[in-house]
């Protein structure tokens, strides 16, 4: 399985032909492995994003089309707690936060 084109179409065709050969059991195993890999990648991205922030930083994030601004009051293992003036506290994934000027 090699990627010969810039957009990866040859790679995807090759993957699809390999998937067609798998049994239902093998597809379930592959599904679990892909899910595990995605969780690891997302956790690594969140951890990397976490290092951008400190308690006291001013941040913003989007929620249902509205921009919410606040200050970081706690940094947890998987989320950041943001306190706002009018909307209380929010637990937010660090990858969703935008650092603002103080």
GUDREN-848753 format. One record per residue: residue number from 1; residue in one letter; z, x, y of N, C-alpha, C in turn. Coordinates in nm, 4 decimals, decimal comma. Last residue first. Example, Ala and Ser with C-alpha at 12.3 -4.5 7.8 and 13.67 -1.06 7.14 Angstrom:
2
+-----+---------+----------+----------+----------+----------+----------+----------+----------+----------+----------+
! num ! residuo !      n_Z !      n_X !      n_Y !     ca_Z !     ca_X !     ca_Y !      c_Z !      c_X !      c_Y !
+-----+---------+----------+----------+----------+----------+----------+----------+----------+----------+----------+
!   2 !       s !   0,7080 !   1,2850 !  -0,2250 !   0,7140 !   1,3670 !  -0,1060 !   0,7870 !   1,2900 !   0,0030 !
!   1 !       a !   0,7800 !   1,3190 !  -0,5690 !   0,7800 !   1,2300 !  -0,4500 !   0,7800 !   1,3200 !  -0,3300 !
+-----+---------+----------+----------+----------+----------+----------+----------+----------+----------+----------+
//
This chain:
102
+-----+---------+----------+----------+----------+----------+----------+----------+----------+----------+----------+
! num ! residuo !      n_Z !      n_X !      n_Y !     ca_Z !     ca_X !     ca_Y !      c_Z !      c_X !      c_Y !
+-----+---------+----------+----------+----------+----------+----------+----------+----------+----------+----------+
! 102 !       x !   2,7207 !  -0,4392 !   3,9807 !   2,8552 !  -0,4891 !   4,0124 !   2,8655 !  -0,5424 !   4,1513 !
! 101 !       x !   2,4175 !  -0,5536 !   3,8344 !   2,4865 !  -0,4631 !   3,9265 !   2,6205 !  -0,5239 !   3,9630 !
! 100 !       x !   2,4173 !  -0,6520 !   3,4854 !   2,3888 !  -0,6744 !   3,6272 !   2,4622 !  -0,5699 !   3,7114 !
!  99 !       x !   2,2698 !  -0,6500 !   3,1695 !   2,3666 !  -0,5849 !   3,2580 !   2,3235 !  -0,6059 !   3,4021 !
!  98 !       x !   2,2278 !  -0,9170 !   2,9638 !   2,1581 !  -0,8348 !   3,0619 !   2,2641 !  -0,7804 !   3,1566 !
!  97 !       x !   2,2576 !  -1,0046 !   2,6167 !   2,3142 !  -0,9798 !   2,7483 !   2,2257 !  -0,8887 !   2,8333 !
!  96 !       x !   2,1694 !  -1,0245 !   2,3610 !   2,1278 !  -1,1303 !   2,4540 !   2,1740 !  -1,1065 !   2,5970 !
!  95 !       x !   2,2873 !  -0,8267 !   2,2145 !   2,1431 !  -0,8157 !   2,2355 !   2,0915 !  -0,9213 !   2,3339 !
!  94 !       x !   2,5507 !  -0,9089 !   2,1812 !   2,5202 !  -0,8110 !   2,2859 !   2,3716 !  -0,7975 !   2,3137 !
!  93 !       x !   2,6095 !  -1,2544 !   2,1539 !   2,5567 !  -1,1350 !   2,0878 !   2,5165 !  -1,0357 !   2,1965 !
!  92 !       x !   2,9038 !  -1,3939 !   2,2959 !   2,7595 !  -1,3745 !   2,3032 !   2,7217 !  -1,2486 !   2,2253 !
!  91 !       x !   3,1296 !  -1,6360 !   2,3699 !   3,1066 !  -1,5252 !   2,2771 !   2,9563 !  -1,5120 !   2,2614 !
!  90 !       x !   3,2583 !  -1,7261 !   2,6852 !   3,1481 !  -1,7358 !   2,5898 !   3,1498 !  -1,6139 !   2,4984 !
!  89 !       x !   3,4841 !  -1,9233 !   2,8807 !   3,4515 !  -1,8008 !   2,8084 !   3,3432 !  -1,8269 !   2,7046 !
!  88 !       x !   3,3991 !  -2,1210 !   3,1721 !   3,4894 !  -2,0729 !   3,0692 !   3,4454 !  -1,9408 !   3,0074 !
!  87 !       x !   3,2353 !  -2,1857 !   3,3871 !   3,2009 !  -2,2377 !   3,2549 !   3,2880 !  -2,1828 !   3,1418 !
!  86 !       x !   3,3002 !  -2,0675 !   3,6324 !   3,3013 !  -2,2135 !   3,6206 !   3,2823 !  -2,2677 !   3,4794 !
!  85 !       x !   3,3117 !  -1,7900 !   3,6067 !   3,3981 !  -1,8574 !   3,7037 !   3,4096 !  -2,0066 !   3,6747 !
!  84 !       x !   3,3282 !  -1,6594 !   3,2697 !   3,2556 !  -1,7037 !   3,3884 !   3,3530 !  -1,7732 !   3,4826 !
!  83 !       x !   3,3555 !  -1,3940 !   3,0436 !   3,4254 !  -1,4967 !   3,1208 !   3,3431 !  -1,5292 !   3,2448 !
!  82 !       x !   3,2424 !  -1,3095 !   2,7276 !   3,2081 !  -1,3099 !   2,8695 !   3,2824 !  -1,4248 !   2,9364 !
!  81 !       x !   3,2778 !  -1,1041 !   2,4560 !   3,3310 !  -1,2230 !   2,5219 !   3,3094 !  -1,2090 !   2,6715 !
!  80 !       x !   3,0400 !  -1,0102 !   2,2214 !   3,1046 !  -0,9744 !   2,3476 !   3,1543 !  -1,1040 !   2,4088 !
!  79 !       x !   3,0355 !  -0,9410 !   1,8657 !   3,0045 !  -1,0177 !   1,9858 !   3,0805 !  -0,9626 !   2,1055 !
!  78 !       x !   3,1169 !  -0,7888 !   1,6523 !   2,9811 !  -0,8454 !   1,6505 !   2,9416 !  -0,9184 !   1,7779 !
!  77 !       x !   3,3664 !  -0,6789 !   1,7289 !   3,2794 !  -0,6072 !   1,6352 !   3,1353 !  -0,6579 !   1,6407 !
!  76 !       x !   3,4075 !  -0,7264 !   2,0874 !   3,4454 !  -0,7424 !   1,9473 !   3,3469 !  -0,6671 !   1,8591 !
!  75 !       x !   3,5248 !  -0,6795 !   2,3942 !   3,4136 !  -0,6376 !   2,3098 !   3,4638 !  -0,6396 !   2,1663 !
!  74 !       x !   3,6089 !  -0,8820 !   2,6719 !   3,6434 !  -0,8311 !   2,5391 !   3,5167 !  -0,7913 !   2,4658 !
!  73 !       x !   3,5104 !  -0,9481 !   2,9150 !   3,6555 !  -0,9353 !   2,9066 !   3,6995 !  -0,8790 !   2,7710 !
!  72 !       x !   3,2449 !  -0,9155 !   3,1359 !   3,2901 !  -0,8886 !   2,9989 !   3,4417 !  -0,8693 !   3,0006 !
!  71 !       x !   3,1690 !  -1,1822 !   3,3536 !   3,2218 !  -1,0471 !   3,3386 !   3,2733 !  -1,0310 !   3,1958 !
!  70 !       x !   2,8644 !  -1,3678 !   3,4247 !   3,0082 !  -1,3496 !   3,4097 !   3,0434 !  -1,2035 !   3,3951 !
!  69 !       x !   2,6208 !  -1,6255 !   3,4337 !   2,6673 !  -1,4941 !   3,4766 !   2,8177 !  -1,4860 !   3,4607 !
!  68 !       x !   2,3491 !  -1,7842 !   3,2875 !   2,4946 !  -1,7820 !   3,2987 !   2,5365 !  -1,6393 !   3,3309 !
!  67 !       x !   2,0725 !  -1,9794 !   3,3459 !   2,1238 !  -1,8423 !   3,3504 !   2,2744 !  -1,8484 !   3,3747 !
!  66 !       x !   1,9383 !  -2,2212 !   3,1231 !   2,0191 !  -2,1882 !   3,2411 !   2,0681 !  -2,0443 !   3,2316 !
!  65 !       x !   1,8097 !  -2,2683 !   2,8846 !   1,7284 !  -2,2598 !   3,0053 !   1,8055 !  -2,2262 !   3,1317 !
!  64 !       x !   2,0211 !  -2,2485 !   2,6985 !   1,9489 !  -2,3754 !   2,7182 !   1,8758 !  -2,3777 !   2,8522 !
!  63 !       x !   2,1188 !  -1,9639 !   2,8455 !   2,1696 !  -2,0669 !   2,7547 !   2,1032 !  -2,1987 !   2,7907 !
!  62 !       x !   2,0956 !  -1,6149 !   2,8987 !   2,0318 !  -1,7457 !   2,9071 !   2,0933 !  -1,8401 !   2,8050 !
!  61 !       x !   2,3214 !  -1,4013 !   3,0789 !   2,2465 !  -1,4394 !   2,9596 !   2,1913 !  -1,5791 !   2,9799 !
!  60 !       x !   2,4684 !  -1,1157 !   3,2455 !   2,4144 !  -1,2511 !   3,2441 !   2,3420 !  -1,2727 !   3,1124 !
!  59 !       x !   2,7526 !  -0,9245 !   3,3609 !   2,6373 !  -0,9492 !   3,2754 !   2,5866 !  -1,0912 !   3,2967 !
!  58 !       x !   2,9549 !  -0,6652 !   3,4720 !   2,8952 !  -0,7935 !   3,5084 !   2,7668 !  -0,8096 !   3,4270 !
!  57 !       x !   3,2196 !  -0,5067 !   3,2925 !   3,0791 !  -0,5111 !   3,3354 !   3,0377 !  -0,6534 !   3,3697 !
!  56 !       x !   3,4697 !  -0,5303 !   3,1792 !   3,4601 !  -0,5337 !   3,3249 !   3,3177 !  -0,5378 !   3,3767 !
!  55 !       x !   3,4170 !  -0,3202 !   2,9064 !   3,4975 !  -0,4283 !   2,9621 !   3,4930 !  -0,4177 !   3,1137 !
!  54 !       x !   3,0731 !  -0,2179 !   2,8789 !   3,2155 !  -0,1869 !   2,8858 !   3,2878 !  -0,3106 !   2,9377 !
!  53 !       x !   2,7618 !  -0,1562 !   2,7015 !   2,8551 !  -0,2366 !   2,7805 !   2,9980 !  -0,1838 !   2,7736 !
!  52 !       x !   2,6023 !  -0,0209 !   2,5296 !   2,5562 !  -0,0279 !   2,6687 !   2,6619 !  -0,0892 !   2,7599 !
!  51 !       x !   2,6971 !  -0,0532 !   2,2755 !   2,7344 !   0,0701 !   2,3452 !   2,6886 !   0,0715 !   2,4908 !
!  50 !       x !   2,5717 !  -0,2845 !   2,1868 !   2,7124 !  -0,2903 !   2,2244 !   2,7536 !  -0,1687 !   2,3065 !
!  49 !       x !   2,3233 !  -0,2044 !   2,1004 !   2,3312 !  -0,2784 !   2,2266 !   2,4749 !  -0,2805 !   2,2788 !
!  48 !       x !   2,4017 !  -0,0907 !   1,8571 !   2,3398 !  -0,0063 !   1,9596 !   2,3481 !  -0,0742 !   2,0962 !
!  47 !       x !   2,4936 !  -0,3219 !   1,7314 !   2,5855 !  -0,2108 !   1,7553 !   2,5309 !  -0,1192 !   1,8640 !
!  46 !       x !   2,2564 !  -0,4704 !   1,7176 !   2,3695 !  -0,5218 !   1,7943 !   2,4684 !  -0,4110 !   1,8268 !
!  45 !       x !   2,1065 !  -0,3022 !   1,5494 !   2,0587 !  -0,3300 !   1,6850 !   2,1720 !  -0,3805 !   1,7731 !
!  44 !       x !   2,2620 !  -0,3161 !   1,3176 !   2,2407 !  -0,1866 !   1,3833 !   2,1940 !  -0,2061 !   1,5276 !
!  43 !       x !   2,2356 !  -0,5882 !   1,2592 !   2,3681 !  -0,5328 !   1,2867 !   2,3561 !  -0,3988 !   1,3594 !
!  42 !       x !   1,9597 !  -0,6016 !   1,2088 !   2,0166 !  -0,6746 !   1,3226 !   2,1545 !  -0,6212 !   1,3588 !
!  41 !       x !   1,9472 !  -0,4402 !   0,9765 !   1,8727 !  -0,4022 !   1,0972 !   1,9297 !  -0,4720 !   1,2195 !
!  40 !       x !   2,1091 !  -0,5908 !   0,8008 !   2,1442 !  -0,4521 !   0,8343 !   2,0755 !  -0,4085 !   0,9634 !
!  39 !       x !   1,9647 !  -0,8315 !   0,7873 !   2,1021 !  -0,8316 !   0,8367 !   2,1455 !  -0,6907 !   0,8790 !
!  38 !       x !   1,7260 !  -0,7374 !   0,6722 !   1,7241 !  -0,7940 !   0,8074 !   1,8644 !  -0,7967 !   0,8673 !
!  37 !       x !   1,8219 !  -0,6627 !   0,4189 !   1,7652 !  -0,5608 !   0,5081 !   1,7623 !  -0,6104 !   0,6531 !
!  36 !       x !   1,8955 !  -0,9115 !   0,3160 !   1,9954 !  -0,8061 !   0,3329 !   1,9470 !  -0,7014 !   0,4327 !
!  35 !       x !   1,6405 !  -1,0360 !   0,3100 !   1,7495 !  -1,0908 !   0,3913 !   1,8576 !  -0,9879 !   0,4185 !
!  34 !       x !   1,5126 !  -0,8715 !   0,1237 !   1,4608 !  -0,8783 !   0,2604 !   1,5685 !  -0,9321 !   0,3538 !
!  33 !       x !   1,6709 !  -0,9273 !  -0,1014 !   1,6646 !  -0,7903 !  -0,0491 !   1,6131 !  -0,7883 !   0,0947 !
!  32 !       x !   1,6217 !  -1,2024 !  -0,1389 !   1,7577 !  -1,1542 !  -0,1118 !   1,7560 !  -1,0153 !  -0,0493 !
!  31 !       x !   1,3445 !  -1,1879 !  -0,1905 !   1,3946 !  -1,2669 !  -0,0781 !   1,5352 !  -1,2210 !  -0,0392 !
!  30 !       x !   1,3419 !  -1,0408 !  -0,4282 !   1,2802 !  -0,9852 !  -0,3078 !   1,3324 !  -1,0563 !  -0,1829 !
!  29 !       x !   1,4641 !  -1,2305 !  -0,5949 !   1,5266 !  -1,0993 !  -0,5744 !   1,4729 !  -1,0357 !  -0,4465 !
!  28 !       x !   1,2709 !  -1,4331 !  -0,5815 !   1,4076 !  -1,4584 !  -0,5356 !   1,4812 !  -1,3282 !  -0,5077 !
!  27 !       x !   1,0529 !  -1,3005 !  -0,6980 !   1,0436 !  -1,3435 !  -0,5583 !   1,1822 !  -1,3730 !  -0,5009 !
!  26 !       x !   1,1481 !  -1,2707 !  -0,9570 !   1,1248 !  -1,1505 !  -0,8761 !   1,1134 !  -1,1849 !  -0,7281 !
!  25 !       x !   1,1527 !  -1,5423 !  -1,0306 !   1,2749 !  -1,4628 !  -1,0299 !   1,2619 !  -1,3391 !  -0,9442 !
!  24 !       x !   0,8798 !  -1,6037 !  -1,0160 !   0,9751 !  -1,6729 !  -0,9283 !   1,1048 !  -1,5934 !  -0,9190 !
!  23 !       x !   0,6878 !  -1,2942 !  -1,0286 !   0,7403 !  -1,4180 !  -1,0868 !   0,8367 !  -1,4821 !  -0,9866 !
!  22 !       x !   0,4102 !  -1,1516 !  -0,8486 !   0,5521 !  -1,1607 !  -0,8792 !   0,5894 !  -1,2963 !  -0,9394 !
!  21 !       x !   0,1500 !  -1,1462 !  -0,7623 !   0,1763 !  -1,0987 !  -0,8985 !   0,3215 !  -1,1187 !  -0,9419 !
!  20 !       x !   0,1486 !  -1,2139 !  -0,4970 !   0,0891 !  -1,3082 !  -0,5918 !   0,1185 !  -1,2704 !  -0,7365 !
!  19 !       x !   0,2408 !  -0,9812 !  -0,3794 !   0,3310 !  -1,0963 !  -0,3910 !   0,2790 !  -1,1976 !  -0,4929 !
!  18 !       x !   0,0078 !  -0,8256 !  -0,3787 !   0,1210 !  -0,7852 !  -0,4628 !   0,2180 !  -0,9012 !  -0,4830 !
!  17 !       x !  -0,1425 !  -0,9645 !  -0,1917 !  -0,1944 !  -0,9538 !  -0,3278 !  -0,0837 !  -0,9104 !  -0,4238 !
!  16 !       x !   0,0218 !  -0,9315 !   0,0347 !  -0,0030 !  -1,0651 !  -0,0193 !  -0,0546 !  -1,0589 !  -0,1625 !
!  15 !       x !   0,0000 !  -0,6537 !   0,0734 !   0,1300 !  -0,7144 !   0,0414 !   0,1094 !  -0,8513 !  -0,0227 !
!  14 !       x !  -0,2727 !  -0,6369 !   0,1401 !  -0,2215 !  -0,5666 !   0,0236 !  -0,0876 !  -0,6247 !  -0,0211 !
!  13 !       x !  -0,2732 !  -0,7824 !   0,3748 !  -0,3546 !  -0,8285 !   0,2633 !  -0,3050 !  -0,7643 !   0,1342 !
!  12 !       x !  -0,1085 !  -0,6159 !   0,5328 !  -0,0654 !  -0,7516 !   0,4984 !  -0,1445 !  -0,8084 !   0,3816 !
!  11 !       x !  -0,2683 !  -0,3832 !   0,5515 !  -0,1353 !  -0,3773 !   0,4929 !  -0,0907 !  -0,5157 !   0,4468 !
!  10 !       x !  -0,4835 !  -0,4840 !   0,6934 !  -0,5046 !  -0,4296 !   0,5591 !  -0,3727 !  -0,4234 !   0,4842 !
!   9 !       x !  -0,3580 !  -0,5534 !   0,9381 !  -0,4147 !  -0,6568 !   0,8518 !  -0,4385 !  -0,6067 !   0,7106 !
!   8 !       x !  -0,2499 !  -0,3856 !   1,1344 !  -0,1784 !  -0,4013 !   1,0086 !  -0,2370 !  -0,5029 !   0,9133 !
!   7 !       x !  -0,3808 !  -0,3167 !   1,3646 !  -0,3017 !  -0,4395 !   1,3677 !  -0,2315 !  -0,4689 !   1,2359 !
!   6 !       x !  -0,5120 !  -0,0822 !   1,2894 !  -0,4145 !  -0,0771 !   1,3977 !  -0,3250 !  -0,2011 !   1,3978 !
!   5 !       x !  -0,5389 !  -0,0312 !   0,9336 !  -0,5866 !  -0,0813 !   1,0622 !  -0,4745 !  -0,0811 !   1,1639 !
!   4 !       x !  -0,4177 !   0,0637 !   0,7046 !  -0,5385 !   0,1302 !   0,7507 !  -0,5846 !   0,0852 !   0,8882 !
!   3 !       x !  -0,1357 !   0,1216 !   0,5444 !  -0,1802 !   0,0466 !   0,6595 !  -0,2985 !   0,1202 !   0,7204 !
!   2 !       x !  -0,1126 !   0,0967 !   0,1884 !  -0,1220 !   0,1748 !   0,3116 !  -0,1726 !   0,0862 !   0,4227 !
!   1 !       x !   0,0000 !   0,0827 !  -0,1182 !   0,0000 !   0,0000 !   0,0000 !   0,0000 !   0,0870 !   0,1244 !
+-----+---------+----------+----------+----------+----------+----------+----------+----------+----------+----------+
//
